[in-house]
Amino acid sequence: MFRFNESVENLMRGRRSPSPPKQAYVQSWMTLTSQLMDQPWREQGFSRKVKDELLTELRNYETQSVAKPRILLVGQIGAGKSSFFNSLNSVFRGHVVMQAITGYGETSVSKKFREYSFSDGEGGRLPYILCDTMGMERTGSEDGIKVEDIISVIKGHISDMYEFNSRAAINCQDRQYQRSPSLKDKVHCVVFVVDANKIVNFQEISLLKKFKEVKSEVNSLGIPLLVLVTKIDEACIEVQKDLTKVYRSRYLHEKVIQLGQMLNIPVSSISLVKNYATETELNLNMDILILKALQQMLRATDAYFDEMNMRRFTWF
């Protein structure tokens, strides 16, 4: 895989390098005439009609398998797990709201396991749940969430408001441990949340090891695993200027391919978003990317239920 140096990283992001690039780098990138590709590497429309169609589909979502499918968000500290829930909640409500606690820095704000449901913005509740967890990295004296705890969440053994212990995973002797979870208590789609600026961090042995352990367990259970890349505007200045250029960004395209190869996940399983953080009003283009990411998660969940029902049918 091609390894970026600082000068090339800055060039691909659309930023000026702090010092003139060496001649060798200039020659290597003589063909790079723009930070934007001529054609998008993924088709996505940006219009009021597209947003309205997504809202209608997601508000009318139904599945016969469980009342409310559960989508689990796991990943880096500060990557935007809680912010993604807040962003979805904002889009459906029609104004920016910050219900889940979020923060900045290198310390995990989410110490507890949380289950979030959504208002549909029309007086009802949406038929799916997002689950939030503690960050995975080691910070100071904390080791991050244990892989065993993530697996216990996936299998339905951990309930809302359980406080994670970075030094010891939950076990069956714990009074908060659910011994006999039903299908509705389990996770039906796992989403790994990644900061676009910290994709290279996955080369850290401990973080990559945790991810691979979770991925192995998820695959063995047949549960879909997707990736959500956040903070795309901070990673590429062209996208910061115009979010509709997200799928024409050379830099983001390269990073998505790099991430897919690193985690052994197809590019089609990776969604890109910009969460609400500093904004006080909704933005059409942000809304579409956020809703599209949720649509992909629910489609993956449906495929899981279809596969599960098919297996059940063949057993009889």
C-alpha positions as a LaTeX table, in Angstrom:
\begin{tabular}{lrrr}
\hline
Residue & $x$ (\AA) & $y$ (\AA) & $z$ (\AA) \\
\hline
Met1 & 0.00 & 0.00 & 0.00 \\
Phe2 & 1.33 & 3.47 & $-0.85$ \\
Arg3 & 2.62 & 5.27 & 2.27 \\
Phe4 & 2.05 & 9.01 & 2.50 \\
Asn5 & 4.65 & 11.44 & 3.81 \\
Glu6 & 3.70 & 14.77 & 5.37 \\
Ser7 & 4.18 & 16.82 & 2.21 \\
Val8 & 2.06 & 14.50 & 0.09 \\
Glu9 & $-0.59$ & 14.28 & 2.83 \\
Asn10 & $-0.89$ & 18.06 & 2.79 \\
Leu11 & $-1.05$ & 18.12 & $-1.00$ \\
Met12 & $-3.84$ & 15.56 & $-1.12$ \\
Arg13 & $-5.79$ & 17.36 & 1.60 \\
Gly14 & $-5.57$ & 20.56 & $-0.42$ \\
Arg15 & $-3.38$ & 22.26 & 2.16 \\
Arg16 & $-0.13$ & 24.11 & 1.71 \\
Ser17 & 2.88 & 22.19 & 3.00 \\
Pro18 & 4.80 & 23.96 & 5.77 \\
Ser19 & 7.99 & 23.63 & 3.74 \\
Pro20 & 8.59 & 23.27 & $-0.03$ \\
Pro21 & 8.36 & 19.60 & $-1.10$ \\
Lys22 & 11.51 & 17.91 & $-2.28$ \\
Gln23 & 12.04 & 17.61 & $-6.02$ \\
Ala24 & 11.41 & 13.86 & $-5.90$ \\
Tyr25 & 7.94 & 14.43 & $-4.48$ \\
Val26 & 7.18 & 17.12 & $-7.06$ \\
Gln27 & 8.10 & 14.74 & $-9.87$ \\
Ser28 & 6.03 & 11.93 & $-8.30$ \\
Trp29 & 2.93 & 14.14 & $-8.27$ \\
Met30 & 3.34 & 16.07 & $-11.53$ \\
Thr31 & 0.17 & 14.37 & $-12.82$ \\
Leu32 & $-1.89$ & 15.56 & $-9.86$ \\
Thr33 & $-3.58$ & 18.62 & $-11.37$ \\
Ser34 & $-6.43$ & 18.84 & $-8.84$ \\
Gln35 & $-7.42$ & 17.56 & $-5.43$ \\
Leu36 & $-10.77$ & 16.66 & $-7.01$ \\
Met37 & $-11.37$ & 13.71 & $-9.32$ \\
Asp38 & $-13.09$ & 14.29 & $-12.65$ \\
Gln39 & $-15.77$ & 11.73 & $-11.78$ \\
Pro40 & $-17.09$ & 10.77 & $-8.32$ \\
Trp41 & $-16.04$ & 7.38 & $-6.99$ \\
Arg42 & $-19.55$ & 6.99 & $-5.54$ \\
Glu43 & $-22.77$ & 8.48 & $-6.86$ \\
Gln44 & $-24.77$ & 10.60 & $-4.45$ \\
Gly45 & $-27.37$ & 13.25 & $-5.14$ \\
Phe46 & $-27.73$ & 16.35 & $-2.99$ \\
Ser47 & $-31.17$ & 17.95 & $-3.17$ \\
Arg48 & $-34.26$ & 18.55 & $-1.07$ \\
Lys49 & $-35.97$ & 15.72 & $-2.95$ \\
Val50 & $-33.20$ & 13.25 & $-2.00$ \\
Lys51 & $-33.44$ & 14.24 & 1.66 \\
Asp52 & $-37.24$ & 13.99 & 1.71 \\
Glu53 & $-37.14$ & 10.53 & 0.10 \\
Leu54 & $-34.61$ & 9.33 & 2.68 \\
Leu55 & $-36.67$ & 10.74 & 5.56 \\
Thr56 & $-39.82$ & 9.04 & 4.26 \\
Glu57 & $-38.08$ & 5.69 & 3.85 \\
Leu58 & $-36.42$ & 5.80 & 7.27 \\
Arg59 & $-39.56$ & 6.97 & 9.08 \\
Asn60 & $-41.56$ & 4.13 & 7.51 \\
Tyr61 & $-38.95$ & 1.44 & 8.14 \\
Glu62 & $-40.40$ & $-1.91$ & 9.25 \\
Thr63 & $-39.07$ & $-5.36$ & 10.06 \\
Gln64 & $-40.96$ & $-8.43$ & 11.27 \\
Ser65 & $-38.02$ & $-9.93$ & 13.17 \\
Val66 & $-37.89$ & $-7.53$ & 16.16 \\
Ala67 & $-39.74$ & $-4.39$ & 17.21 \\
Lys68 & $-36.59$ & $-2.25$ & 17.13 \\
Pro69 & $-33.33$ & $-3.40$ & 15.48 \\
Arg70 & $-30.24$ & $-2.42$ & 17.48 \\
Ile71 & $-27.19$ & $-0.85$ & 15.85 \\
Leu72 & $-23.98$ & $-0.78$ & 17.91 \\
Leu73 & $-21.39$ & 1.97 & 17.47 \\
Val74 & $-17.83$ & 1.16 & 18.55 \\
Gly75 & $-14.49$ & 2.78 & 17.79 \\
Gln76 & $-11.97$ & 5.44 & 18.60 \\
Ile77 & $-12.25$ & 7.96 & 21.41 \\
Gly78 & $-13.64$ & 11.23 & 20.06 \\
Ala79 & $-14.43$ & 9.72 & 16.65 \\
Gly80 & $-18.06$ & 10.84 & 16.84 \\
Lys81 & $-20.13$ & 7.90 & 18.07 \\
Ser82 & $-22.36$ & 10.00 & 20.33 \\
Ser83 & $-22.25$ & 12.88 & 17.85 \\
Phe84 & $-23.69$ & 10.61 & 15.15 \\
Phe85 & $-26.73$ & 9.91 & 17.32 \\
Asn86 & $-27.12$ & 13.62 & 18.02 \\
Ser87 & $-26.85$ & 14.34 & 14.30 \\
Leu88 & $-29.51$ & 11.79 & 13.37 \\
Asn89 & $-31.75$ & 13.05 & 16.14 \\
Ser90 & $-31.30$ & 16.59 & 14.83 \\
Val91 & $-32.20$ & 15.67 & 11.26 \\
Phe92 & $-35.40$ & 13.88 & 12.27 \\
Arg93 & $-36.46$ & 16.59 & 14.72 \\
Gly94 & $-35.82$ & 19.35 & 12.19 \\
His95 & $-33.40$ & 21.33 & 14.36 \\
Val96 & $-30.02$ & 20.80 & 15.99 \\
Val97 & $-30.17$ & 19.02 & 19.37 \\
Met98 & $-27.41$ & 17.62 & 21.58 \\
Gln99 & $-29.00$ & 14.85 & 23.68 \\
Ala100 & $-26.06$ & 12.47 & 24.01 \\
Ile101 & $-23.01$ & 13.76 & 25.87 \\
Thr102 & $-20.09$ & 14.46 & 23.56 \\
Gly103 & $-16.60$ & 15.81 & 24.07 \\
Tyr104 & $-13.19$ & 16.49 & 22.63 \\
Gly105 & $-9.72$ & 15.27 & 23.54 \\
Glu106 & $-8.20$ & 11.90 & 24.28 \\
Thr107 & $-10.40$ & 10.77 & 27.17 \\
Ser108 & $-13.55$ & 8.75 & 26.54 \\
Val109 & $-16.67$ & 10.72 & 27.50 \\
Ser110 & $-18.95$ & 7.68 & 27.14 \\
Lys111 & $-18.17$ & 5.52 & 30.18 \\
Lys112 & $-21.57$ & 3.84 & 30.14 \\
Phe113 & $-23.39$ & 1.66 & 27.67 \\
Arg114 & $-26.24$ & 3.72 & 26.28 \\
Glu115 & $-29.24$ & 2.87 & 24.16 \\
Tyr116 & $-30.75$ & 5.76 & 22.19 \\
Ser117 & $-34.10$ & 5.85 & 20.42 \\
Phe118 & $-35.21$ & 8.61 & 18.08 \\
Ser119 & $-38.15$ & 10.95 & 17.82 \\
Asp120 & $-39.54$ & 10.81 & 14.29 \\
Gly121 & $-40.18$ & 14.54 & 14.41 \\
Glu122 & $-43.89$ & 13.92 & 13.99 \\
Gly123 & $-44.88$ & 12.94 & 17.54 \\
Gly124 & $-43.80$ & 9.30 & 17.42 \\
Arg125 & $-40.67$ & 7.19 & 17.88 \\
Leu126 & $-38.57$ & 5.60 & 15.15 \\
Pro127 & $-38.35$ & 1.80 & 15.08 \\
Tyr128 & $-34.63$ & 1.35 & 15.71 \\
Ile129 & $-32.08$ & 1.89 & 18.45 \\
Leu130 & $-28.49$ & 3.13 & 18.37 \\
Cys131 & $-26.16$ & 1.78 & 21.06 \\
Asp132 & $-23.12$ & 3.76 & 22.23 \\
Thr133 & $-20.00$ & 2.44 & 23.98 \\
Met134 & $-16.77$ & 3.53 & 25.61 \\
Gly135 & $-13.81$ & 4.28 & 23.32 \\
Met136 & $-11.36$ & 1.52 & 22.43 \\
Glu137 & $-7.95$ & 3.20 & 22.86 \\
Arg138 & $-5.78$ & 3.20 & 25.93 \\
Thr139 & $-5.59$ & 6.68 & 27.52 \\
Gly140 & $-3.54$ & 7.30 & 30.65 \\
Ser141 & $-4.56$ & 4.73 & 33.25 \\
Glu142 & $-7.53$ & 3.48 & 31.21 \\
Asp143 & $-7.20$ & 0.64 & 28.74 \\
Gly144 & $-10.35$ & 1.47 & 26.83 \\
Ile145 & $-13.34$ & $-0.82$ & 26.55 \\
Lys146 & $-12.57$ & $-4.53$ & 26.81 \\
Val147 & $-13.22$ & $-6.67$ & 23.75 \\
Glu148 & $-15.11$ & $-9.06$ & 26.02 \\
Asp149 & $-17.49$ & $-6.24$ & 26.97 \\
Ile150 & $-18.13$ & $-5.39$ & 23.32 \\
Ile151 & $-18.95$ & $-9.03$ & 22.64 \\
Ser152 & $-21.22$ & $-9.15$ & 25.69 \\
Val153 & $-23.08$ & $-6.11$ & 24.34 \\
Ile154 & $-23.45$ & $-7.76$ & 20.95 \\
Lys155 & $-24.83$ & $-10.94$ & 22.53 \\
Gly156 & $-27.33$ & $-8.95$ & 24.62 \\
His157 & $-25.83$ & $-9.54$ & 28.07 \\
Ile158 & $-25.40$ & $-5.81$ & 28.91 \\
Ser159 & $-28.27$ & $-3.42$ & 29.58 \\
Asp160 & $-28.65$ & 0.32 & 29.18 \\
Met161 & $-26.66$ & 2.47 & 31.66 \\
Tyr162 & $-24.14$ & $-0.25$ & 32.54 \\
Glu163 & $-20.83$ & 1.44 & 33.44 \\
Phe164 & $-17.83$ & $-0.14$ & 31.77 \\
Asn165 & $-14.71$ & $-1.00$ & 33.76 \\
Ser166 & $-11.61$ & $-0.63$ & 31.58 \\
Arg167 & $-9.69$ & $-2.98$ & 33.88 \\
Ala168 & $-12.17$ & $-5.85$ & 34.09 \\
Ala169 & $-14.89$ & $-7.09$ & 31.75 \\
Ile170 & $-18.38$ & $-7.98$ & 32.93 \\
Asn171 & $-18.97$ & $-11.65$ & 33.79 \\
Cys172 & $-21.98$ & $-13.85$ & 34.43 \\
Gln173 & $-21.69$ & $-13.28$ & 38.20 \\
Asp174 & $-22.33$ & $-9.55$ & 37.83 \\
Arg175 & $-25.82$ & $-8.54$ & 38.98 \\
Gln176 & $-26.24$ & $-6.44$ & 35.79 \\
Tyr177 & $-25.41$ & $-9.38$ & 33.52 \\
Gln178 & $-28.38$ & $-10.60$ & 31.47 \\
Arg179 & $-28.13$ & $-14.37$ & 31.44 \\
Ser180 & $-30.81$ & $-15.19$ & 28.88 \\
Pro181 & $-31.15$ & $-12.37$ & 26.35 \\
Ser182 & $-33.71$ & $-12.65$ & 23.57 \\
Leu183 & $-33.21$ & $-11.61$ & 19.95 \\
Lys184 & $-34.55$ & $-8.11$ & 20.70 \\
Asp185 & $-31.80$ & $-7.60$ & 23.33 \\
Lys186 & $-28.98$ & $-8.48$ & 20.94 \\
Val187 & $-27.16$ & $-6.30$ & 18.41 \\
His188 & $-28.17$ & $-6.69$ & 14.77 \\
Cys189 & $-25.54$ & $-4.49$ & 13.09 \\
Val190 & $-22.11$ & $-3.34$ & 14.27 \\
Val191 & $-20.65$ & $-0.04$ & 13.05 \\
Phe192 & $-17.01$ & 0.83 & 13.59 \\
Val193 & $-16.65$ & 4.63 & 13.83 \\
Val194 & $-13.40$ & 6.15 & 12.56 \\
Asp195 & $-12.08$ & 9.71 & 12.60 \\
Ala196 & $-10.93$ & 10.53 & 9.04 \\
Asn197 & $-7.90$ & 12.30 & 10.51 \\
Lys198 & $-6.85$ & 9.25 & 12.53 \\
Ile199 & $-7.11$ & 6.41 & 10.04 \\
Val200 & $-3.37$ & 5.90 & 10.33 \\
Asn201 & $-3.87$ & 5.22 & 14.07 \\
Phe202 & $-5.19$ & 1.79 & 13.21 \\
Gln203 & $-1.63$ & 0.78 & 12.57 \\
Glu204 & $-1.23$ & 0.82 & 16.35 \\
Ile205 & $-1.04$ & $-2.84$ & 17.32 \\
Ser206 & $-3.41$ & $-2.70$ & 20.31 \\
Leu207 & $-6.24$ & $-0.90$ & 18.48 \\
Leu208 & $-6.00$ & $-3.03$ & 15.34 \\
Lys209 & $-5.86$ & $-6.18$ & 17.49 \\
Lys210 & $-9.06$ & $-5.17$ & 19.31 \\
Phe211 & $-10.83$ & $-4.46$ & 16.06 \\
Lys212 & $-9.81$ & $-7.80$ & 14.53 \\
Glu213 & $-11.00$ & $-9.67$ & 17.62 \\
Val214 & $-14.38$ & $-7.94$ & 17.47 \\
Lys215 & $-14.59$ & $-8.48$ & 13.70 \\
Ser216 & $-13.85$ & $-12.19$ & 14.11 \\
Glu217 & $-16.64$ & $-12.61$ & 16.67 \\
Val218 & $-19.10$ & $-10.54$ & 14.62 \\
Asn219 & $-18.35$ & $-12.58$ & 11.52 \\
Ser220 & $-18.84$ & $-15.84$ & 13.41 \\
Leu221 & $-22.27$ & $-14.63$ & 14.53 \\
Gly222 & $-23.19$ & $-13.58$ & 10.97 \\
Ile223 & $-23.82$ & $-9.99$ & 12.06 \\
Pro224 & $-23.06$ & $-7.26$ & 9.47 \\
Leu225 & $-20.10$ & $-4.98$ & 10.15 \\
Leu226 & $-19.93$ & $-1.51$ & 8.61 \\
Val227 & $-17.58$ & 1.46 & 8.97 \\
Leu228 & $-18.57$ & 5.10 & 9.51 \\
Val229 & $-15.88$ & 7.68 & 8.69 \\
Thr230 & $-16.47$ & 11.02 & 10.43 \\
Lys231 & $-14.96$ & 14.53 & 10.36 \\
Ile232 & $-14.44$ & 14.39 & 6.61 \\
Asp233 & $-14.49$ & 18.17 & 6.38 \\
Glu234 & $-11.46$ & 18.38 & 8.69 \\
Ala235 & $-9.57$ & 15.83 & 6.61 \\
Cys236 & $-9.97$ & 17.52 & 3.20 \\
Ile237 & $-10.16$ & 21.26 & 2.60 \\
Glu238 & $-12.02$ & 20.80 & $-0.71$ \\
Val239 & $-14.79$ & 18.98 & 1.18 \\
Gln240 & $-14.71$ & 21.61 & 3.90 \\
Lys241 & $-15.48$ & 24.20 & 1.23 \\
Asp242 & $-18.16$ & 22.10 & $-0.47$ \\
Leu243 & $-19.50$ & 18.94 & 1.16 \\
Thr244 & $-21.04$ & 17.76 & $-2.13$ \\
Lys245 & $-17.49$ & 17.12 & $-3.36$ \\
Val246 & $-17.00$ & 14.36 & $-0.78$ \\
Tyr247 & $-16.96$ & 11.57 & $-3.39$ \\
Arg248 & $-14.68$ & 13.50 & $-5.73$ \\
Ser249 & $-11.97$ & 14.03 & $-3.10$ \\
Arg250 & $-8.78$ & 12.21 & $-4.09$ \\
Tyr251 & $-7.54$ & 12.31 & $-0.53$ \\
Leu252 & $-10.68$ & 10.76 & 0.99 \\
His253 & $-10.85$ & 8.18 & $-1.79$ \\
Glu254 & $-7.29$ & 7.09 & $-1.04$ \\
Lys255 & $-7.96$ & 7.02 & 2.69 \\
Val256 & $-11.12$ & 4.94 & 2.30 \\
Ile257 & $-9.25$ & 2.41 & 0.17 \\
Gln258 & $-6.43$ & 2.36 & 2.73 \\
Leu259 & $-8.90$ & 1.81 & 5.58 \\
Gly260 & $-10.73$ & $-0.93$ & 3.71 \\
Gln261 & $-7.49$ & $-2.82$ & 3.07 \\
Met262 & $-6.27$ & $-2.30$ & 6.63 \\
Leu263 & $-9.50$ & $-3.64$ & 8.15 \\
Asn264 & $-10.27$ & $-6.10$ & 5.35 \\
Ile265 & $-13.67$ & $-4.52$ & 4.70 \\
Pro266 & $-15.13$ & $-3.67$ & 1.26 \\
Val267 & $-15.29$ & 0.01 & 0.34 \\
Ser268 & $-19.05$ & $-0.36$ & $-0.18$ \\
Ser269 & $-19.36$ & $-0.97$ & 3.58 \\
Ile270 & $-17.80$ & 2.41 & 4.41 \\
Ser271 & $-19.97$ & 5.54 & 4.79 \\
Leu272 & $-18.68$ & 9.11 & 5.13 \\
Val273 & $-20.33$ & 11.82 & 7.23 \\
Lys274 & $-19.88$ & 15.17 & 8.87 \\
Asn275 & $-21.63$ & 15.23 & 12.24 \\
Tyr276 & $-23.23$ & 18.29 & 13.80 \\
Ala277 & $-20.81$ & 19.83 & 16.30 \\
Thr278 & $-20.59$ & 23.62 & 16.10 \\
Glu279 & $-23.62$ & 24.27 & 13.88 \\
Thr280 & $-26.88$ & 25.67 & 15.24 \\
Glu281 & $-28.91$ & 25.18 & 12.06 \\
Leu282 & $-29.40$ & 22.15 & 9.83 \\
Asn283 & $-27.45$ & 21.78 & 6.60 \\
Leu284 & $-29.03$ & 19.92 & 3.66 \\
Asn285 & $-25.82$ & 18.26 & 2.46 \\
Met286 & $-24.82$ & 17.12 & 5.95 \\
Asp287 & $-28.33$ & 15.71 & 6.48 \\
Ile288 & $-28.21$ & 13.63 & 3.30 \\
Leu289 & $-24.88$ & 11.98 & 4.18 \\
Ile290 & $-26.08$ & 11.27 & 7.73 \\
Leu291 & $-29.38$ & 9.78 & 6.55 \\
Lys292 & $-27.65$ & 7.77 & 3.83 \\
Ala293 & $-25.34$ & 6.22 & 6.43 \\
Leu294 & $-28.34$ & 5.14 & 8.53 \\
Gln295 & $-30.03$ & 3.74 & 5.41 \\
Gln296 & $-26.97$ & 1.55 & 4.77 \\
Met297 & $-27.03$ & 0.31 & 8.37 \\
Leu298 & $-30.70$ & $-0.66$ & 8.17 \\
Arg299 & $-30.23$ & $-2.35$ & 4.80 \\
Ala300 & $-27.41$ & $-4.42$ & 6.31 \\
Thr301 & $-29.66$ & $-5.23$ & 9.27 \\
Asp302 & $-32.43$ & $-6.39$ & 6.94 \\
Ala303 & $-29.97$ & $-8.65$ & 5.11 \\
Tyr304 & $-28.97$ & $-10.16$ & 8.47 \\
Phe305 & $-32.59$ & $-10.87$ & 9.39 \\
Asp306 & $-33.24$ & $-12.37$ & 5.95 \\
Glu307 & $-30.25$ & $-14.68$ & 6.33 \\
Met308 & $-31.28$ & $-15.62$ & 9.86 \\
Asn309 & $-34.85$ & $-16.42$ & 8.77 \\
Met310 & $-33.60$ & $-18.41$ & 5.80 \\
Arg311 & $-31.41$ & $-20.56$ & 8.05 \\
Arg312 & $-34.29$ & $-21.07$ & 10.45 \\
Phe313 & $-36.53$ & $-22.15$ & 7.57 \\
Thr314 & $-34.01$ & $-24.70$ & 6.30 \\
Trp315 & $-33.76$ & $-26.32$ & 9.75 \\
Phe316 & $-37.42$ & $-27.40$ & 9.62 \\
\hline
\end{tabular}
